[in-house]
Amino acid sequence: MKLLSCIYASRLGYLRLVSLRPAARFLFLSLSTSVAALLLSSCSHDLLDKAPVDRISEDAVWTDAALVQTFVNSKYRDLSFGFNWNGDELMWASASDESLFSHDYGMWAINKGELTPSNLAILSSGPTEYNGNMNPWSKNYRYIRDSNIFFSKIASVPMDSTLRRRLTGEMTFLRAFRYFDLVRNYGGVPLITQSFGLGDDYAATRRATLDESINFVVSEADKAAALLPVSYTGADLGRATKGAALALKARMLLYAASPLYASSTSTSRWQAAAQAAQAVLSLNAYQLYPNYGQLFLTPNNSEVIFNRIEAQQGDSFLNLERWNGPNGYGGWGAMYRRRR
């Protein structure tokens, strides 16, 4: 493209030859030829091959240990905090008549009964931040793809081996967490453990059975537990720990034992879930908090196994009641409802 641009610029002079007298044509043609030769020789073949100035390139990320850690940090985004699936502004209550979400983002289509196969609104699978905000399929698989890219690159990143081990454990846990959420919503799902490029053949990808999907989450949780520390201090509080991985395993096995998932009435699945839960208790890292009144007011207390740490200012978690207002409350949602 760069070469063609230079040639096109040199041809502008040639196109004007039709208006010149015959005596001047040879002189002008020679001049245009010389200019063309000069332009061609001075064209830089890497003129358009510039490093982006508005983002960090992929090559830069996977050659810098600090950027890789930032990449891993970003994968904690959108983990659920219990009030909704995606861990952002919307609450499941606003999909019912309990409250009204003030910013819409496609939620109002549910309230108005306007959902159709061609208008899934908040449940769609769009690529933007809020389009498909409550669609477990699209968001989980986007994060799973990022995890798979990490696993394909991490071995070649120049970094301390201890840090590499920990980050690998964190990403193993986070991918298992995403697959757990898919399994609890859909049952058996495609178990994709590699990142696909545009030219790759993924036709052989199939939906795994429910048991295969459950066993995958359990296996990945075990792998993560073997790589992760029991606890963190300081700025690393909130990262996945050995206890978090074992608790995820226990939760997956508890779901697997439920009559909604289990294909038989055998007690073996309940026993497996109980043993997995006992493994968490055996770490001796957690205990019931003695003051229930202060439980939810005391960050990182002894009862917390894995939590999403929020900023004290400007974080969406702090605005849940402001943005999802029930009747009789002074939130934005309630104010909007009264105006209507």
Phi and psi restraints in degrees (value plus and minus 20) as a CYANA .aco file:
   2 LYS   PHI     -85.8   -45.8
   2 LYS   PSI     -62.1   -22.1
   3 LEU   PHI     -84.8   -44.8
   3 LEU   PSI     -63.2   -23.2
   4 LEU   PHI     -82.7   -42.7
   4 LEU   PSI     -56.9   -16.9
   5 SER   PHI     -82.4   -42.4
   5 SER   PSI     -60.1   -20.1
   6 CYS   PHI     -87.3   -47.3
   6 CYS   PSI     -62.9   -22.9
   7 ILE   PHI     -83.9   -43.9
   7 ILE   PSI     -62.1   -22.1
   8 TYR   PHI     -82.1   -42.1
   8 TYR   PSI     -59.8   -19.8
   9 ALA   PHI     -82.6   -42.6
   9 ALA   PSI     -56.4   -16.4
  10 SER   PHI     -93.6   -53.6
  10 SER   PSI     -45.5    -5.5
  11 ARG   PHI    -100.1   -60.1
  11 ARG   PSI     -32.8     7.2
  12 LEU   PHI     -80.2   -40.2
  12 LEU   PSI     -58.9   -18.9
  13 GLY   PHI     -85.3   -45.3
  13 GLY   PSI     -60.5   -20.5
  14 TYR   PHI     -83.1   -43.1
  14 TYR   PSI     -59.0   -19.0
  15 LEU   PHI     -85.0   -45.0
  15 LEU   PSI     -41.2    -1.2
  16 ARG   PHI    -106.9   -66.9
  16 ARG   PSI     -23.7    16.3
  17 LEU   PHI     -83.4   -43.4
  17 LEU   PSI     -45.9    -5.9
  18 VAL   PHI     -82.6   -42.6
  18 VAL   PSI     -41.6    -1.6
  19 SER   PHI    -118.2   -78.2
  19 SER   PSI     -15.7    24.3
  20 LEU   PHI    -118.0   -78.0
  20 LEU   PSI     132.5   172.5
  21 ARG   PHI     -89.8   -49.8
  21 ARG   PSI     132.3   172.3
  22 PRO   PHI     -73.6   -33.6
  22 PRO   PSI     -56.1   -16.1
  23 ALA   PHI     -88.0   -48.0
  23 ALA   PSI     -46.7    -6.7
  24 ALA   PHI    -113.3   -73.3
  24 ALA   PSI     -31.4     8.6
  25 ARG   PHI     -85.1   -45.1
  25 ARG   PSI     -61.0   -21.0
  26 PHE   PHI     -84.9   -44.9
  26 PHE   PSI     -62.3   -22.3
  27 LEU   PHI     -83.7   -43.7
  27 LEU   PSI     -63.6   -23.6
  28 PHE   PHI     -90.2   -50.2
  28 PHE   PSI     -57.5   -17.5
  29 LEU   PHI     -83.9   -43.9
  29 LEU   PSI     -60.6   -20.6
  30 SER   PHI     -85.1   -45.1
  30 SER   PSI     -59.9   -19.9
  31 LEU   PHI     -85.7   -45.7
  31 LEU   PSI     -63.8   -23.8
  32 SER   PHI     -85.7   -45.7
  32 SER   PSI     -55.6   -15.6
  33 THR   PHI     -85.2   -45.2
  33 THR   PSI     -60.4   -20.4
  34 SER   PHI     -86.1   -46.1
  34 SER   PSI     -62.4   -22.4
  35 VAL   PHI     -83.8   -43.8
  35 VAL   PSI     -60.4   -20.4
  36 ALA   PHI     -81.6   -41.6
  36 ALA   PSI     -63.0   -23.0
  37 ALA   PHI     -82.9   -42.9
  37 ALA   PSI     -60.4   -20.4
  38 LEU   PHI     -84.5   -44.5
  38 LEU   PSI     -64.0   -24.0
  39 LEU   PHI     -84.1   -44.1
  39 LEU   PSI     -61.6   -21.6
  40 LEU   PHI     -85.3   -45.3
  40 LEU   PSI     -58.6   -18.6
  41 SER   PHI     -94.3   -54.3
  41 SER   PSI     -43.9    -3.9
  42 SER   PHI    -117.0   -77.0
  42 SER   PSI     -24.5    15.5
  43 CYS   PHI     -85.7   -45.7
  43 CYS   PSI     109.5   149.5
  44 SER   PHI    -108.6   -68.6
  44 SER   PSI     104.3   144.3
  45 HIS   PHI     -91.2   -51.2
  45 HIS   PSI     -33.7     6.3
  46 ASP   PHI    -131.8   -91.8
  46 ASP   PSI       7.3    47.3
  47 LEU   PHI     -77.6   -37.6
  47 LEU   PSI     -60.5   -20.5
  48 LEU   PHI    -117.0   -77.0
  48 LEU   PSI     -25.3    14.7
  49 ASP   PHI    -108.6   -68.6
  49 ASP   PSI      51.1    91.1
  50 LYS   PHI    -127.0   -87.0
  50 LYS   PSI     126.9   166.9
  51 ALA   PHI     -88.1   -48.1
  51 ALA   PSI     117.7   157.7
  52 PRO   PHI     -82.7   -42.7
  52 PRO   PSI     123.7   163.7
  53 VAL   PHI    -125.5   -85.5
  53 VAL   PSI     -26.6    13.4
  54 ASP   PHI    -129.1   -89.1
  54 ASP   PSI     -17.1    22.9
  55 ARG   PHI    -180.2  -140.2
  55 ARG   PSI     147.7   187.7
  56 ILE   PHI    -115.4   -75.4
  56 ILE   PSI     108.8   148.8
  57 SER   PHI     -90.5   -50.5
  57 SER   PSI     137.6   177.6
  58 GLU   PHI     -82.9   -42.9
  58 GLU   PSI     -60.2   -20.2
  59 ASP   PHI     -81.5   -41.5
  59 ASP   PSI     -57.5   -17.5
  60 ALA   PHI     -86.6   -46.6
  60 ALA   PSI     -59.5   -19.5
  61 VAL   PHI     -81.6   -41.6
  61 VAL   PSI     -67.1   -27.1
  62 TRP   PHI    -106.7   -66.7
  62 TRP   PSI      -3.4    36.6
  63 THR   PHI    -144.3  -104.3
  63 THR   PSI     -12.2    27.8
  64 ASP   PHI    -154.1  -114.1
  64 ASP   PSI      95.5   135.5
  65 ALA   PHI     -80.5   -40.5
  65 ALA   PSI     -57.9   -17.9
  66 ALA   PHI     -85.9   -45.9
  66 ALA   PSI     -59.4   -19.4
  67 LEU   PHI     -89.8   -49.8
  67 LEU   PSI     -54.6   -14.6
  68 VAL   PHI     -83.8   -43.8
  68 VAL   PSI     -61.1   -21.1
  69 GLN   PHI     -84.8   -44.8
  69 GLN   PSI     -57.8   -17.8
  70 THR   PHI     -84.0   -44.0
  70 THR   PSI     -59.0   -19.0
  71 PHE   PHI     -79.5   -39.5
  71 PHE   PSI     -65.7   -25.7
  72 VAL   PHI     -83.9   -43.9
  72 VAL   PSI     -62.5   -22.5
  73 ASN   PHI     -76.0   -36.0
  73 ASN   PSI     -59.5   -19.5
  74 SER   PHI     -87.0   -47.0
  74 SER   PSI     -39.9     0.1
  75 LYS   PHI     -98.6   -58.6
  75 LYS   PSI     -29.1    10.9
  76 TYR   PHI     -98.7   -58.7
  76 TYR   PSI     -32.5     7.5
  77 ARG   PHI     -82.5   -42.5
  77 ARG   PSI     124.0   164.0
  78 ASP   PHI      52.4    92.4
  78 ASP   PSI     -11.9    28.1
  79 LEU   PHI     -85.4   -45.4
  79 LEU   PSI     119.3   159.3
  80 SER   PHI     -86.2   -46.2
  80 SER   PSI     124.7   164.7
  81 PHE   PHI    -130.8   -90.8
  81 PHE   PSI      -4.6    35.4
  82 GLY   PHI      83.4   123.4
  82 GLY   PSI     -45.6    -5.6
  83 PHE   PHI    -104.8   -64.8
  83 PHE   PSI     -42.7    -2.7
  84 ASN   PHI    -174.6  -134.6
  84 ASN   PSI    -196.3  -156.3
  85 TRP   PHI     -98.8   -58.8
  85 TRP   PSI     -67.8   -27.8
  86 ASN   PHI    -110.6   -70.6
  86 ASN   PSI     -25.8    14.2
  87 GLY   PHI      53.6    93.6
  87 GLY   PSI       7.9    47.9
  88 ASP   PHI    -137.9   -97.9
  88 ASP   PSI    -158.5  -118.5
  89 GLU   PHI     -96.4   -56.4
  89 GLU   PSI     -51.2   -11.2
  90 LEU   PHI    -102.7   -62.7
  90 LEU   PSI     124.9   164.9
  91 MET   PHI    -131.3   -91.3
  91 MET   PSI     128.6   168.6
  92 TRP   PHI     -79.5   -39.5
  92 TRP   PSI     -48.6    -8.6
  93 ALA   PHI     -79.4   -39.4
  93 ALA   PSI     -48.6    -8.6
  94 SER   PHI     -98.2   -58.2
  94 SER   PSI     -26.6    13.4
  95 ALA   PHI    -105.8   -65.8
  95 ALA   PSI     -25.6    14.4
  96 SER   PHI    -135.3   -95.3
  96 SER   PSI    -183.3  -143.3
  97 ASP   PHI    -115.4   -75.4
  97 ASP   PSI      -5.5    34.5
  98 GLU   PHI     -95.4   -55.4
  98 GLU   PSI     -53.6   -13.6
  99 SER   PHI    -174.9  -134.9
  99 SER   PSI     155.5   195.5
 100 LEU   PHI    -150.5  -110.5
 100 LEU   PSI     106.7   146.7
 101 PHE   PHI     -98.7   -58.7
 101 PHE   PSI     109.0   149.0
 102 SER   PHI     -95.3   -55.3
 102 SER   PSI     -43.7    -3.7
 103 HIS   PHI    -117.2   -77.2
 103 HIS   PSI     -21.4    18.6
 104 ASP   PHI      48.5    88.5
 104 ASP   PSI    -106.0   -66.0
 105 TYR   PHI      36.7    76.7
 105 TYR   PSI      -0.7    39.3
 106 GLY   PHI      78.7   118.7
 106 GLY   PSI     -23.1    16.9
 107 MET   PHI     -89.6   -49.6
 107 MET   PSI     -53.8   -13.8
 108 TRP   PHI     -83.9   -43.9
 108 TRP   PSI     -43.6    -3.6
 109 ALA   PHI     -81.9   -41.9
 109 ALA   PSI     -52.0   -12.0
 110 ILE   PHI     -90.4   -50.4
 110 ILE   PSI     -66.1   -26.1
 111 ASN   PHI     -79.8   -39.8
 111 ASN   PSI     -56.3   -16.3
 112 LYS   PHI    -108.4   -68.4
 112 LYS   PSI     -23.0    17.0
 113 GLY   PHI      49.9    89.9
 113 GLY   PSI      13.9    53.9
 114 GLU   PHI    -122.9   -82.9
 114 GLU   PSI     -12.8    27.2
 115 LEU   PHI     -87.0   -47.0
 115 LEU   PSI     111.9   151.9
 116 THR   PHI    -160.4  -120.4
 116 THR   PSI     148.0   188.0
 117 PRO   PHI     -77.4   -37.4
 117 PRO   PSI     -47.3    -7.3
 118 SER   PHI    -117.0   -77.0
 118 SER   PSI     -22.9    17.1
 119 ASN   PHI    -159.7  -119.7
 119 ASN   PSI      62.9   102.9
 120 LEU   PHI    -109.2   -69.2
 120 LEU   PSI     -29.7    10.3
 121 ALA   PHI      30.9    70.9
 121 ALA   PSI    -141.0  -101.0
 122 ILE   PHI     -84.2   -44.2
 122 ILE   PSI     -37.7     2.3
 123 LEU   PHI    -115.0   -75.0
 123 LEU   PSI     -13.9    26.1
 124 SER   PHI     -95.6   -55.6
 124 SER   PSI    -194.9  -154.9
 125 SER   PHI    -140.5  -100.5
 125 SER   PSI      18.2    58.2
 126 GLY   PHI     -90.6   -50.6
 126 GLY   PSI     141.0   181.0
 127 PRO   PHI    -104.5   -64.5
 127 PRO   PSI     -32.2     7.8
 128 THR   PHI    -101.5   -61.5
 128 THR   PSI     151.7   191.7
 129 GLU   PHI     -78.4   -38.4
 129 GLU   PSI     -61.7   -21.7
 130 TYR   PHI    -131.6   -91.6
 130 TYR   PSI     -29.6    10.4
 131 ASN   PHI     -98.4   -58.4
 131 ASN   PSI      93.0   133.0
 132 GLY   PHI      65.6   105.6
 132 GLY   PSI       7.2    47.2
 133 ASN   PHI     -83.1   -43.1
 133 ASN   PSI     -46.0    -6.0
 134 MET   PHI    -134.5   -94.5
 134 MET   PSI      10.2    50.2
 135 ASN   PHI    -123.3   -83.3
 135 ASN   PSI      81.0   121.0
 136 PRO   PHI     -80.1   -40.1
 136 PRO   PSI     -51.6   -11.6
 137 TRP   PHI     -85.3   -45.3
 137 TRP   PSI     -76.8   -36.8
 138 SER   PHI     -87.8   -47.8
 138 SER   PSI     -64.2   -24.2
 139 LYS   PHI     -88.3   -48.3
 139 LYS   PSI     -63.6   -23.6
 140 ASN   PHI     -81.6   -41.6
 140 ASN   PSI     -64.2   -24.2
 141 TYR   PHI     -90.4   -50.4
 141 TYR   PSI     -46.3    -6.3
 142 ARG   PHI     -85.0   -45.0
 142 ARG   PSI     -62.2   -22.2
 143 TYR   PHI     -91.8   -51.8
 143 TYR   PSI     -54.1   -14.1
 144 ILE   PHI     -83.7   -43.7
 144 ILE   PSI     -59.8   -19.8
 145 ARG   PHI     -81.4   -41.4
 145 ARG   PSI     -63.6   -23.6
 146 ASP   PHI     -81.7   -41.7
 146 ASP   PSI     -59.0   -19.0
 147 SER   PHI     -83.4   -43.4
 147 SER   PSI     -63.0   -23.0
 148 ASN   PHI     -84.1   -44.1
 148 ASN   PSI     -56.8   -16.8
 149 ILE   PHI     -82.5   -42.5
 149 ILE   PSI     -63.5   -23.5
 150 PHE   PHI     -76.2   -36.2
 150 PHE   PSI     -69.4   -29.4
 151 PHE   PHI     -83.8   -43.8
 151 PHE   PSI     -48.8    -8.8
 152 SER   PHI    -100.4   -60.4
 152 SER   PSI     -35.0     5.0
 153 LYS   PHI    -132.2   -92.2
 153 LYS   PSI     -46.6    -6.6
 154 ILE   PHI     -82.6   -42.6
 154 ILE   PSI     -50.7   -10.7
 155 ALA   PHI     -83.6   -43.6
 155 ALA   PSI     -48.8    -8.8
 156 SER   PHI    -116.1   -76.1
 156 SER   PSI     -20.4    19.6
 157 VAL   PHI     -98.5   -58.5
 157 VAL   PSI     107.8   147.8
 158 PRO   PHI     -92.2   -52.2
 158 PRO   PSI      86.8   126.8
 159 MET   PHI    -179.1  -139.1
 159 MET   PSI     147.2   187.2
 160 ASP   PHI     -82.0   -42.0
 160 ASP   PSI     117.0   157.0
 161 SER   PHI     -84.0   -44.0
 161 SER   PSI     -52.3   -12.3
 162 THR   PHI     -86.6   -46.6
 162 THR   PSI     -62.7   -22.7
 163 LEU   PHI     -85.8   -45.8
 163 LEU   PSI     -61.2   -21.2
 164 ARG   PHI     -79.6   -39.6
 164 ARG   PSI     -62.3   -22.3
 165 ARG   PHI     -83.7   -43.7
 165 ARG   PSI     -65.2   -25.2
 166 ARG   PHI     -85.8   -45.8
 166 ARG   PSI     -65.5   -25.5
 167 LEU   PHI     -83.0   -43.0
 167 LEU   PSI     -57.1   -17.1
 168 THR   PHI     -83.6   -43.6
 168 THR   PSI     -60.2   -20.2
 169 GLY   PHI     -84.2   -44.2
 169 GLY   PSI     -61.6   -21.6
 170 GLU   PHI     -82.2   -42.2
 170 GLU   PSI     -65.7   -25.7
 171 MET   PHI     -89.4   -49.4
 171 MET   PSI     -52.9   -12.9
 172 THR   PHI     -83.9   -43.9
 172 THR   PSI     -63.1   -23.1
 173 PHE   PHI     -83.2   -43.2
 173 PHE   PSI     -66.5   -26.5
 174 LEU   PHI     -85.2   -45.2
 174 LEU   PSI     -58.2   -18.2
 175 ARG   PHI     -87.3   -47.3
 175 ARG   PSI     -60.0   -20.0
 176 ALA   PHI     -83.5   -43.5
 176 ALA   PSI     -57.9   -17.9
 177 PHE   PHI     -81.2   -41.2
 177 PHE   PSI     -62.3   -22.3
 178 ARG   PHI     -85.6   -45.6
 178 ARG   PSI     -61.6   -21.6
 179 TYR   PHI     -88.9   -48.9
 179 TYR   PSI     -55.4   -15.4
 180 PHE   PHI     -78.2   -38.2
 180 PHE   PSI     -64.7   -24.7
 181 ASP   PHI     -84.9   -44.9
 181 ASP   PSI     -57.1   -17.1
 182 LEU   PHI     -85.7   -45.7
 182 LEU   PSI     -63.3   -23.3
 183 VAL   PHI     -84.6   -44.6
 183 VAL   PSI     -61.5   -21.5
 184 ARG   PHI     -90.9   -50.9
 184 ARG   PSI     -39.6     0.4
 185 ASN   PHI    -114.1   -74.1
 185 ASN   PSI     -53.4   -13.4
 186 TYR   PHI    -143.6  -103.6
 186 TYR   PSI     -29.0    11.0
 187 GLY   PHI      62.5   102.5
 187 GLY   PSI    -153.6  -113.6
 188 GLY   PHI     -88.1   -48.1
 188 GLY   PSI     118.9   158.9
 189 VAL   PHI    -157.2  -117.2
 189 VAL   PSI     142.7   182.7
 190 PRO   PHI     -82.5   -42.5
 190 PRO   PSI     108.2   148.2
 191 LEU   PHI    -118.3   -78.3
 191 LEU   PSI      73.0   113.0
 192 ILE   PHI    -119.0   -79.0
 192 ILE   PSI     100.3   140.3
 193 THR   PHI    -140.2  -100.2
 193 THR   PSI      -6.6    33.4
 194 GLN   PHI    -156.6  -116.6
 194 GLN   PSI     135.7   175.7
 195 SER   PHI    -111.3   -71.3
 195 SER   PSI     113.5   153.5
 196 PHE   PHI    -117.1   -77.1
 196 PHE   PSI     118.7   158.7
 197 GLY   PHI    -115.2   -75.2
 197 GLY   PSI     156.5   196.5
 198 LEU   PHI     -82.3   -42.3
 198 LEU   PSI     -53.6   -13.6
 199 GLY   PHI    -114.8   -74.8
 199 GLY   PSI     -17.4    22.6
 200 ASP   PHI     -98.5   -58.5
 200 ASP   PSI     130.9   170.9
 201 ASP   PHI    -116.5   -76.5
 201 ASP   PSI      93.8   133.8
 202 TYR   PHI    -133.4   -93.4
 202 TYR   PSI      -0.4    39.6
 203 ALA   PHI     -84.3   -44.3
 203 ALA   PSI     -46.2    -6.2
 204 ALA   PHI    -101.1   -61.1
 204 ALA   PSI     -26.3    13.7
 205 THR   PHI     -85.5   -45.5
 205 THR   PSI     109.7   149.7
 206 ARG   PHI    -149.9  -109.9
 206 ARG   PSI     145.8   185.8
 207 ARG   PHI     -99.1   -59.1
 207 ARG   PSI     103.4   143.4
 208 ALA   PHI     -93.6   -53.6
 208 ALA   PSI     139.3   179.3
 209 THR   PHI     -91.7   -51.7
 209 THR   PSI     147.9   187.9
 210 LEU   PHI     -81.5   -41.5
 210 LEU   PSI     -64.7   -24.7
 211 ASP   PHI     -84.4   -44.4
 211 ASP   PSI     -61.3   -21.3
 212 GLU   PHI     -81.2   -41.2
 212 GLU   PSI     -61.0   -21.0
 213 SER   PHI     -87.6   -47.6
 213 SER   PSI     -62.6   -22.6
 214 ILE   PHI     -83.2   -43.2
 214 ILE   PSI     -65.6   -25.6
 215 ASN   PHI     -83.9   -43.9
 215 ASN   PSI     -53.3   -13.3
 216 PHE   PHI     -85.2   -45.2
 216 PHE   PSI     -66.3   -26.3
 217 VAL   PHI     -81.7   -41.7
 217 VAL   PSI     -63.8   -23.8
 218 VAL   PHI     -82.1   -42.1
 218 VAL   PSI     -64.8   -24.8
 219 SER   PHI     -83.7   -43.7
 219 SER   PSI     -63.2   -23.2
 220 GLU   PHI     -86.7   -46.7
 220 GLU   PSI     -56.6   -16.6
 221 ALA   PHI     -83.9   -43.9
 221 ALA   PSI     -59.2   -19.2
 222 ASP   PHI     -83.7   -43.7
 222 ASP   PSI     -62.4   -22.4
 223 LYS   PHI     -81.8   -41.8
 223 LYS   PSI     -63.7   -23.7
 224 ALA   PHI     -83.8   -43.8
 224 ALA   PSI     -63.2   -23.2
 225 ALA   PHI     -80.1   -40.1
 225 ALA   PSI     -54.7   -14.7
 226 ALA   PHI     -91.4   -51.4
 226 ALA   PSI     -38.9     1.1
 227 LEU   PHI    -123.1   -83.1
 227 LEU   PSI     -36.1     3.9
 228 LEU   PHI    -121.1   -81.1
 228 LEU   PSI     131.2   171.2
 229 PRO   PHI     -98.3   -58.3
 229 PRO   PSI     145.3   185.3
 230 VAL   PHI     -92.6   -52.6
 230 VAL   PSI     -53.5   -13.5
 231 SER   PHI    -173.8  -133.8
 231 SER   PSI     148.8   188.8
 232 TYR   PHI    -151.2  -111.2
 232 TYR   PSI     148.7   188.7
 233 THR   PHI    -154.5  -114.5
 233 THR   PSI     143.8   183.8
 234 GLY   PHI      41.8    81.8
 234 GLY   PSI    -154.7  -114.7
 235 ALA   PHI     -89.0   -49.0
 235 ALA   PSI     -34.0     6.0
 236 ASP   PHI    -108.2   -68.2
 236 ASP   PSI     -23.1    16.9
 237 LEU   PHI     -78.1   -38.1
 237 LEU   PSI     115.2   155.2
 238 GLY   PHI      86.0   126.0
 238 GLY   PSI     -33.2     6.8
 239 ARG   PHI     -94.9   -54.9
 239 ARG   PSI     140.6   180.6
 240 ALA   PHI     -83.4   -43.4
 240 ALA   PSI     117.9   157.9
 241 THR   PHI    -139.6   -99.6
 241 THR   PSI     154.6   194.6
 242 LYS   PHI     -78.9   -38.9
 242 LYS   PSI     -62.3   -22.3
 243 GLY   PHI     -83.4   -43.4
 243 GLY   PSI     -58.0   -18.0
 244 ALA   PHI     -83.7   -43.7
 244 ALA   PSI     -61.5   -21.5
 245 ALA   PHI     -85.9   -45.9
 245 ALA   PSI     -63.6   -23.6
 246 LEU   PHI     -87.6   -47.6
 246 LEU   PSI     -55.1   -15.1
 247 ALA   PHI     -87.9   -47.9
 247 ALA   PSI     -57.1   -17.1
 248 LEU   PHI     -83.1   -43.1
 248 LEU   PSI     -61.0   -21.0
 249 LYS   PHI     -80.5   -40.5
 249 LYS   PSI     -65.1   -25.1
 250 ALA   PHI     -82.6   -42.6
 250 ALA   PSI     -60.4   -20.4
 251 ARG   PHI     -87.0   -47.0
 251 ARG   PSI     -60.8   -20.8
 252 MET   PHI     -83.3   -43.3
 252 MET   PSI     -61.4   -21.4
 253 LEU   PHI     -89.2   -49.2
 253 LEU   PSI     -50.3   -10.3
 254 LEU   PHI     -87.5   -47.5
 254 LEU   PSI     -62.3   -22.3
 255 TYR   PHI     -80.7   -40.7
 255 TYR   PSI     -63.0   -23.0
 256 ALA   PHI     -82.7   -42.7
 256 ALA   PSI     -48.7    -8.7
 257 ALA   PHI    -101.3   -61.3
 257 ALA   PSI     -37.5     2.5
 258 SER   PHI     -83.5   -43.5
 258 SER   PSI     125.2   165.2
 259 PRO   PHI     -78.3   -38.3
 259 PRO   PSI     -41.8    -1.8
 260 LEU   PHI     -90.9   -50.9
 260 LEU   PSI     -39.1     0.9
 261 TYR   PHI    -136.7   -96.7
 261 TYR   PSI     -60.3   -20.3
 262 ALA   PHI     -89.8   -49.8
 262 ALA   PSI     120.8   160.8
 263 SER   PHI    -111.1   -71.1
 263 SER   PSI     -23.7    16.3
 264 SER   PHI    -163.0  -123.0
 264 SER   PSI     151.2   191.2
 265 THR   PHI    -117.6   -77.6
 265 THR   PSI      -4.6    35.4
 266 SER   PHI     -82.8   -42.8
 266 SER   PSI     125.8   165.8
 267 THR   PHI    -105.2   -65.2
 267 THR   PSI     -22.1    17.9
 268 SER   PHI     -82.7   -42.7
 268 SER   PSI     -54.5   -14.5
 269 ARG   PHI     -90.7   -50.7
 269 ARG   PSI     -57.6   -17.6
 270 TRP   PHI     -84.4   -44.4
 270 TRP   PSI     -59.0   -19.0
 271 GLN   PHI     -84.3   -44.3
 271 GLN   PSI     -59.5   -19.5
 272 ALA   PHI     -84.7   -44.7
 272 ALA   PSI     -59.8   -19.8
 273 ALA   PHI     -86.2   -46.2
 273 ALA   PSI     -60.9   -20.9
 274 ALA   PHI     -85.0   -45.0
 274 ALA   PSI     -61.0   -21.0
 275 GLN   PHI     -85.2   -45.2
 275 GLN   PSI     -58.4   -18.4
 276 ALA   PHI     -86.2   -46.2
 276 ALA   PSI     -59.2   -19.2
 277 ALA   PHI     -86.2   -46.2
 277 ALA   PSI     -57.5   -17.5
 278 GLN   PHI     -84.5   -44.5
 278 GLN   PSI     -51.7   -11.7
 279 ALA   PHI     -83.7   -43.7
 279 ALA   PSI     -53.8   -13.8
 280 VAL   PHI     -88.3   -48.3
 280 VAL   PSI     -66.2   -26.2
 281 LEU   PHI     -83.5   -43.5
 281 LEU   PSI     -53.2   -13.2
 282 SER   PHI     -90.1   -50.1
 282 SER   PSI     -31.9     8.1
 283 LEU   PHI     -90.5   -50.5
 283 LEU   PSI     -38.4     1.6
 284 ASN   PHI      35.6    75.6
 284 ASN   PSI      13.5    53.5
 285 ALA   PHI    -125.7   -85.7
 285 ALA   PSI     -29.4    10.6
 286 TYR   PHI    -153.8  -113.8
 286 TYR   PSI     131.9   171.9
 287 GLN   PHI    -177.6  -137.6
 287 GLN   PSI     139.1   179.1
 288 LEU   PHI     -82.1   -42.1
 288 LEU   PSI     116.0   156.0
 289 TYR   PHI     -94.4   -54.4
 289 TYR   PSI     111.9   151.9
 290 PRO   PHI     -89.5   -49.5
 290 PRO   PSI     -42.1    -2.1
 291 ASN   PHI    -138.4   -98.4
 291 ASN   PSI      80.2   120.2
 292 TYR   PHI     -84.6   -44.6
 292 TYR   PSI     -51.5   -11.5
 293 GLY   PHI     -83.6   -43.6
 293 GLY   PSI     -46.4    -6.4
 294 GLN   PHI    -124.1   -84.1
 294 GLN   PSI     -19.2    20.8
 295 LEU   PHI     -75.6   -35.6
 295 LEU   PSI     -67.1   -27.1
 296 PHE   PHI    -109.6   -69.6
 296 PHE   PSI     -16.6    23.4
 297 LEU   PHI    -129.3   -89.3
 297 LEU   PSI     -22.7    17.3
 298 THR   PHI    -133.8   -93.8
 298 THR   PSI      84.2   124.2
 299 PRO   PHI     -83.4   -43.4
 299 PRO   PSI     124.1   164.1
 300 ASN   PHI      31.3    71.3
 300 ASN   PSI      22.2    62.2
 301 ASN   PHI     -96.9   -56.9
 301 ASN   PSI     158.4   198.4
 302 SER   PHI     -86.1   -46.1
 302 SER   PSI     -34.0     6.0
 303 GLU   PHI    -111.8   -71.8
 303 GLU   PSI     -32.4     7.6
 304 VAL   PHI    -101.0   -61.0
 304 VAL   PSI     104.1   144.1
 305 ILE   PHI    -116.6   -76.6
 305 ILE   PSI     -66.6   -26.6
 306 PHE   PHI    -171.3  -131.3
 306 PHE   PSI     106.4   146.4
 307 ASN   PHI    -160.2  -120.2
 307 ASN   PSI     137.8   177.8
 308 ARG   PHI    -114.1   -74.1
 308 ARG   PSI      94.1   134.1
 309 ILE   PHI    -103.1   -63.1
 309 ILE   PSI     110.6   150.6
 310 GLU   PHI    -129.0   -89.0
 310 GLU   PSI     133.1   173.1
 311 ALA   PHI     -90.7   -50.7
 311 ALA   PSI     131.9   171.9
 312 GLN   PHI     -99.5   -59.5
 312 GLN   PSI     -40.3    -0.3
 313 GLN   PHI    -148.2  -108.2
 313 GLN   PSI     112.8   152.8
 314 GLY   PHI      58.4    98.4
 314 GLY   PSI     -13.0    27.0
 315 ASP   PHI    -111.1   -71.1
 315 ASP   PSI     124.4   164.4
 316 SER   PHI     -82.5   -42.5
 316 SER   PSI     -49.0    -9.0
 317 PHE   PHI     -78.1   -38.1
 317 PHE   PSI     -55.2   -15.2
 318 LEU   PHI     -95.7   -55.7
 318 LEU   PSI     -29.6    10.4
 319 ASN   PHI    -131.8   -91.8
 319 ASN   PSI      -5.1    34.9
 320 LEU   PHI     -75.6   -35.6
 320 LEU   PSI     -67.1   -27.1
 321 GLU   PHI     -96.5   -56.5
 321 GLU   PSI     -40.5    -0.5
 322 ARG   PHI     -96.0   -56.0
 322 ARG   PSI     -58.8   -18.8
 323 TRP   PHI    -112.1   -72.1
 323 TRP   PSI     -40.0     0.0
 324 ASN   PHI    -140.7  -100.7
 324 ASN   PSI      63.9   103.9
 325 GLY   PHI    -113.4   -73.4
 325 GLY   PSI     103.1   143.1
 326 PRO   PHI     -98.8   -58.8
 326 PRO   PSI     147.7   187.7
 327 ASN   PHI     -79.6   -39.6
 327 ASN   PSI     115.4   155.4
 328 GLY   PHI      66.3   106.3
 328 GLY   PSI     -21.2    18.8
 329 TYR   PHI    -131.2   -91.2
 329 TYR   PSI     131.5   171.5
 330 GLY   PHI    -105.1   -65.1
 330 GLY   PSI       4.8    44.8
 331 GLY   PHI     -95.6   -55.6
 331 GLY   PSI     149.3   189.3
 332 TRP   PHI     -80.1   -40.1
 332 TRP   PSI     -59.9   -19.9
 333 GLY   PHI     -81.8   -41.8
 333 GLY   PSI     -65.5   -25.5
 334 ALA   PHI     -85.4   -45.4
 334 ALA   PSI     -58.7   -18.7
 335 MET   PHI     -82.9   -42.9
 335 MET   PSI     -61.7   -21.7
 336 TYR   PHI     -84.1   -44.1
 336 TYR   PSI     -60.6   -20.6
 337 ARG   PHI     -84.2   -44.2
 337 ARG   PSI     -60.9   -20.9
 338 ARG   PHI     -85.4   -45.4
 338 ARG   PSI     -56.7   -16.7
 339 ARG   PHI     -85.0   -45.0
 339 ARG   PSI     -53.8   -13.8
